[in-house]
């Protein structure tokens, strides 16, 4: 049993520096997020959610150039990140991103860099697949093997 390892939750030094750089740059670009970031120090997903809400607000208000700049900023790190930061961008920024009612899907796709938009599409596909699998599990006949009821 000694050879069984659990998940490694240690953030590499490189990833830690990248996260620090991301947060520094985020606060430099968006000082209005300072309170949320400081309040949630060490909680990257909460900090990323603050940026998501900010970007959603830009979309809702149809501030297309500012939204494009925000997405470019996120994309810069999306393509560099490998673990914790990538997970935070996927789960707490892209997943369930609400670009409507402000933007159409075409406008949303146009203001996002292609790599970040593909990440968004991948998250939608992933979430739809999870929902489909969960719905399949809810069928009573799938819960128990035949004769176990």
Secondary structure as GFF3:
##gff-version 3
##sequence-region A 1 149
A	DSSP	alpha_helix	13	29	.	.	.	ID=ss1
A	DSSP	three_ten_helix	31	33	.	.	.	ID=ss2
A	DSSP	alpha_helix	34	39	.	.	.	ID=ss3
A	DSSP	alpha_helix	44	60	.	.	.	ID=ss4
A	DSSP	alpha_helix	64	78	.	.	.	ID=ss5
A	DSSP	alpha_helix	84	89	.	.	.	ID=ss6
A	DSSP	pi_helix	90	94	.	.	.	ID=ss7
A	DSSP	alpha_helix	105	111	.	.	.	ID=ss8
A	DSSP	alpha_helix	114	137	.	.	.	ID=ss9
A	DSSP	alpha_helix	140	143	.	.	.	ID=ss10
###
